[in-house]
Amino acid sequence: MNQIAVFSGSAHPGLAEEICSALGVPLHPTRLSRFSNDCIEVQLQANCREQDVFIVQTFSAPVQDHLTELLLMLDAARGASAARITAVIPHYAYARSDKKDAARISIGGRLVADLLKTAGADRVLTMTLHSPQVHGFFSVPVDHLHALNELAQHFHSRDLSNTVVVSPDLGYAKTAAAFARKLGRPVAAGAKERISDTQVHISAIIGEIRDRDVIVLDDEIASGGSILELLKHLRAGGVRSVRIACTHGILAGDAVQRLADEAGVVEIVCTNTLPNAQNYPNDKLTVLSVAPALAEAMRRINTGESVSALFAEGAQVGPLAAE
């Protein structure tokens, strides 16, 4: 590879260490401190001059602190004469703020994208944006990965002969269909209306689910409200068992326990784009690593190889997937 320097914010250093292990490069230290007026200061404690710099910082709670850290780290790398700076954001939390659906509200996804560029990001590497239009908010190149291959690899070890993949809503049905194709299984979807951040209403399930084993696929699980509402309809529709899968395990509050306690739920699967799952250990919870996927994308960015070549439809399940 060309000269590369990887740094991590405080949001998820464990993932950054896994990425560096996969790349075979060191994770350089970062010093984080606060002044007496609560302002944050960061120092990148390794040479950045003419380096290909990658800064790994997922947007986990407290999101605003971690966003500010990232902006300051980007600015520090730019001021240190980095050749190129890539913001590696496994979970771009502001992707949910993608449209103006009420009067006088901000579109946070676009604003944060502008802030990243202003701070010094030359490109962004992220995973499973909440909605595809968020990709267009960025005025710098974006490599947008997803974890469908990692999830598919996991479920291939199960008996899928009677399985159907279910999307909680029609908006995610296209991704669920792509996942179902990887498993060679049919797909169904819920007709969902969002009432608030934590409350939804599902009026029907579109597709055949009676006497089936179900894999519910979503991009993220926050409070678990959407999944709990969906489970009521799945049980009413006569499913045999339910496995729940997502990329981003936000898992706020007691979400893991609430889902694990639901009748028929045999497994909950997420990835480690966020560190949250390690705080909620449960026999039914499985956490898959996306570090190899992110590391391979970073390697290809560094060497100038095609990243999109890895994403061809119909490619075998492997270490990397993307949208």
N, C-alpha and C positions, 0 to 999 in steps of 0.2 A: 504494500500500500504506500501511498504518498504520506508525507509527514502528517500525523493525526494527533489531536489532543482532545480527550474526552473529559468533561466535567459534569458534576451532578449537583442539583439543588438539594434541598433538605426534604423534598416531598417523598421520594422513593429511592434512596441510595442503594437499596438491595437490588433493585432491577438494573440500575446502572452498573453495579458490580458484575451481575450476570452477563450483561451486554459486553463489557470489557473482557470478561473471561472468554466469551465466544469469539471475540475479535483477536484475542491474544495481545492486548495493549493494556497499559496501566490506566486506572481511574485516577486522574490528577486531583489533588485536594483543593477544596474551596473553603475559605473562611467566611463565616456568616456572623455578624454582630448587630446589635441594636444600640443606638445612641440613647441618651437619657430622655430625649423627646420622642422615643419610640420609632424613629426612622431606622430603616434597614440599611446596612452596608455589607457589600460582598467583595471579596478579593479572590481572584483566580490565582492560585499559588503554584503556577507552572508557566513556562514560556508559551506564548501564543503567536509570536511574530512569524508571519508567513506559514502558519500551521492551518490545516483543515480542522476547524474547531467544531465539536459537537457538544451541545449542552442539553443534558437529559433532565427534564422536569415535567412530571405529570401534574395535572390540576386536581389534586385531592384536597380535602379540607385541612386547614383553612385555605380555600382557593385563592382568595385575594392576596394573602401573604405569599403564597407560592407563585402567583402571577408576578407580583412585584419583584420577588427574588429573580425570576427568570429575566425580566426586563433589565434589571441591574447587571446581571451576568452577561447578557448580550451586549450591553453598553460597554462593560469592562473589556470584553473580548475585542470589540471594535476599536476601543481606545488603545489596545495592546497590539494593534496592527495584524490581526488575524487575516489570513488570506481569504477564508470563507467561513461563514458561521451558519450552522444548521441548528435550529431549535427542534429537539426531539421531544414531542409532547404526546406520550402514549394515549392519554385521555384529555381531549380538548373540551373541558366542561362547558364552556360558553357556546358550544355548538347548538345547545337547546334554545338559545336566544337567536333565532334565525329569521324572524319575520315580525312585522308590526301587526299584531292581532288585537290590539286595543289602542285607544287614543293616548298620545303623549307618552309612549314607552320607548326605550332605547333598543336597538338591535345590537346586543352585546357581542355576538359572534363576529360581526363585521368590525366593530370598534376594536376589539382585542387583536384581531388580525392586523389592523392598521398600526396598533401600538407595537406589535412584534417587529414589524418592518422598521418603524421609526427608531426602535431601540437598537437595531443592528442585524436582525435576522436576514440572511440571504436566501434561505430556503427553510421549509418546515417538513418534518417527518412526523406523521400522526397515524392514528389507528381508529377505524370505525367511527367516523363522524356521525352525529345523530341524524343529520339529513344531508343529502348530497349537495344541495345548493350552497352549503357552507364552504365547500371547496372553492367556489367562485368568489368568496369574500377576500381571498388572499391575492395580493399583487406580486407575490414572490412565488417561485415554484413550490409545489406541495406534492410530496409522495404520500399517498393515502392508502395505508394497509388495512387489511381486516384479518380476523382470526378464524375464518371458516375452515381452513385446512387443519389447524390445531384442534378445533372442536370436532371436526369430522374424524380425524385420527383417533381421538378418544372414543367416540361412539362406535367406530368400526369394530371394536373389541366386544361389543354387545350383540345379542341376537336381535337383528332388525327386521326379521321376516314379517312381523305384524305391526310395523312402526309407521306412523305418519308424523311429518314435521308440521308444527302449527305456529303461525305468526300471530302475535297478540292483536295486530291491526293490519288493515289493508296497505298502509303506507310502507310496512316492512315486508310485505308479501313477496316482493321481487327478490330480496336478499334471502328470505326463507326458502324460496323456490330454488335458488342457486345452491343453497346448502342441501336441500332435499335431493338435488341431482347428484351431488357428491356422494350421498349415501344410497342413491338408487331407490328412493322412497317417494311417495306422493306427498302433497302439501295441502294444508288447510289454513284458514285465516279467520280471525275474529273481526267483527264490525264494531269498532271502538270509537267512542266519543269522549274526549277529555273534558272534564268539568273543572278541575283545578290541578295544581302541581301533584297532589297525592290522591286524587279521586277521579275515577273513570267510570264509564258505563259501556258495557258490551251488550249489544242487542241480539247477536246471533253468531253462530259459528258456520262459516261457509266451507263445506267439504265433509268428507266421510270420516267420522271418528269413532263410531260405535264399535265396541269390543276391540279397540286398537290400543297399542302402546304409543304414547305420545311423547315427542320431544318438542317442548316449547322453546322457540328461539327468539331472543330479543337483543337489541344492541347494548342495553344497560339495564340493571335493576337497581333502583334507588330505594324507595320505601317498600317496594314489592306490591303496591296497590293494584297496578294493572294485572299482575300475574294472579293475585288472589281473586280478583274479579273474574278473570278468565277461567280459573280452576273451578269456580261454581258452575260455569256453563259446560266445561269438559265433563265434570261428574254427572251433570244432568243429561249429557249426551251419551253416557255409558262407556267412557274410556276405561281401560283396564289399569293402566299405570301412567305416571307422568314423570318425565325427566325435564329439568329446567336448565337452559343454557344461555349464557350471554357473554359478551366480550368484557364489558366494564362492570365489575362488581362494586358498585357504590355502597350498597348494603347498609343504608342508614338505620340507626336505632336497632330494633330487634328484628330486622327484615329476615335474616337467615333463619332464626328460630321460628318465626311465624310461618315461613314457607315450609320448613322442615316438618312442622307439626301438622301440616295439611294432609288429610287422607289421600292416599294414592301417590303422593310424591316420594319417589325412591332415590332421587339424586338431584343435586344442584351443582352446576358447573360454571365457573367463570375463569377469566385469565388474570394475570398479575399486572395488568396495566395500572392498577391502583393497589396500594398496600393494605386496603381496608379488610380484605378477607382474612388476613392473618390475625385480626383482632376478634374474629367471630368463629373460632374452631367449632366444627360440627361434623359428626360422622357421615352426614349426607353431603357435605360440601367438598368439592374437588377444585383445586386451583391449578390451571395450566400455565406454563411459562411462554411468554411471547418474546423473551430475550433473544433466542436464535433468529426469529423473524426480523426483529429490529436491527440486530447485528449484521445480518446479511444485507439488508437495505442500506445500512450505513457504509458497509464495505463497498457496495456497488456505487453509491454516491461518490465515495472517495476516489475510486479507481476509474470513474467515468463509464462504467458498464451500464447496460440497459437494466433498469429496474422493472419496467413494464413487461419485459420478456418473461418474467417469472409469473405473470398474472394471466396467461392465456387460458381462455375457457376450455375446460376439459383436461387441463393439466392434472397429473397425478397428485394425490395428497402428499405434501412434502413440508419442509420447514418454513415455507413462506407463502403467504397469500396476500392479495391486495385487491383494491377496487380501482 
